[in-house]
Amino acid sequence: MVGETSAMAFVSAPQVPGVHVAGGAMAMQASHIAPSKHATAHSEQLGERAFGVSKMATASALAAGAVAAGVRRSRAKRSKKCKASGVSMAAFDTLETPPLTFYDVAARNAVEGVAQPSLAGRELEETAQDRVFNWLGRAPKPGSECFEAMQKYFPGALPGVAVHLRSKSVLEEEFGFTPDNTLLGTSFCPDEINNQESDIGTKMRKYWGKVFPMGGISGTPYVGETGFVAFSSHVPNDGNIIVVFGPHVGVSEEGEVGQYLREGQSGNSTACGAVIGAYNACLSGFDGAPSDDGEYDMQMDEIKQEFVPHAEAISKSENPMAAAAYVAYEMVKDRTLKIVNTKFGSGKLVLIGGIQLNMPFPDYADHFLPLMFEVRQEGQPTQDLMKHFVNPSIQQDLTRAPWAAVTAQREVFAWLTWSPPALSPVYRTMHTYFPGALPGQAVHERLVKVLERFGFDTDNTILGTSVCPDEINNEATDLPVLMQDYWGEVFPMGGISGAPFTGKTGFKAFSSHVAEEGHIMVVFGPHVAISETGEVGMCLRKGQDNESTACGAVIGAYRACLNGDVGDGEEGSYDMQMDWIKRQIAPHVNGIQRSENPMAALAHQSYTMVRDQIFGCVNNDFGSGYLCLVGGIQINLPYPMEDHFLPCTFEMRRAGEPTVDLLREMKEFN
């Protein structure tokens, strides 16, 4: 919480002309704005635009002050919002107030003359969203210095992938965007730390396709009007454009804003170096005159000129580096809005603006604080889509709403579009018969995080898989594919059903390839589909009109056993894998048939079948490293839903040591 001294320093800042940061983060005009008027103006600005129900993050902690400022909406409007978002009035009421940033808190406390810890903001909360992102290894642990700095100064920041997935979902479902009809432009600082795998620009480029980079140092789109005209002339007929933009700022492990530890370096350096350098130059007496380098440093000259009228106010804020980031955002947004237009055709222009947060690498994923999400079209009113970054049920403080932790994982994954919608037949069936199932992406990310504790890395680990070769198990978001993409080369051990038919000889050959003192990981399990209507065992494959079974081999074996074919094999036939499956299923047919859902029971029985075969084939004779066994049931969901995986085994074995059971690391928490 801000003390009285720093708060009073901030209140004097509005006397400095020209500084204005959107989204309520900072508002400094030529005339002094009293905090009460500032809060009212902030509520009018944010109440019906920025986030719809806004970022919500600090609302519960600051509700009393917000109410006094007249921020609450009418009950009728709230009811309409609730109906549209599918949340209860009770949940909505706890989170409806627009967020007040650390600037607003400081201003209000200065007027009241007392620092009030009870009104501390988002940094002291832990939401279901926070817990899940940390569990995945994407975000700092709630309560840590890094977490508190991020949520205090940039409340509402999300991992880059979350912003990408949420924006992609709405643009595809509501506006018809596809990679084929859409061009992507970015305006970020070219600093290499903005081009990592977890960054929003990278995620969007990989999905939408080729990119037109417009940004120079600081993220300002220095390609100008000419650059945008050239870019927009490339759009497909009746196609669309997405422009994502913003400055960046580092947040260190110790919670220091503006600092970043780069790979291979022993100490932190500044990020954004250009923005912080410009700010420091202004404090040192830079008066706005062009530098001696003239045309050889045009971009830096403009950044310094932008910061001249704001430097003193920034220096008096509680956290100058955070304040500088918001001022830089205003600069980048201002230039972006100057160069873009909708004259390229009948398609739509999407603007996604915010602040890129460079988080400690490789521990966490970079985040993005969304401050603008608009759709524009020639001759049509602008549509504000910021509400799509809000979900009250997963963004409320768990100390006040402990019930939100019970289904935290599945709620967050559904919001990320990794999992089916909570009210869908697929969701109900999956969590009824396969409780604890997780998106393949979530299982992969969690595995990587846990295995790091045991010394696994891509150089000392080899991967084996034992899954059914059905092509629906080899899609981009399936666990075996994600793991191969991350760990490298793979040794496929499985045949139909997922059983390791390469046997002991296959494992001996595979394990002989391990690095000195290296590790082996084996992922195994059967698979089963769930149809769009929630039927277990049925799958509609791409290009087909009718559903078919999955796993076809396991279900075929079960049906054969019901008809008396228990895998004895016909003379002259060559189907040894199928015959083996029948022999394993035959003793259990009656019990499976009597169960509530035979296809679900069959999937669980087939897991036992595959697991027992794996345990009979593997050993720890390859060396001093670990053997990691990850077993479960692969669940094929209807396109475009992402396939899931139900973890049933996660253990670490080592010669001469007891087995370490890690399955709890993959379970849902409360």
Summary of the structure (lengths in Angstrom):
residues: 670
radius of gyration: 27.9
end to end distance: 28.5
largest distance: 95.2
contacts: 2346
relative contact order: 0.09
helix: 45%
strand: 17%
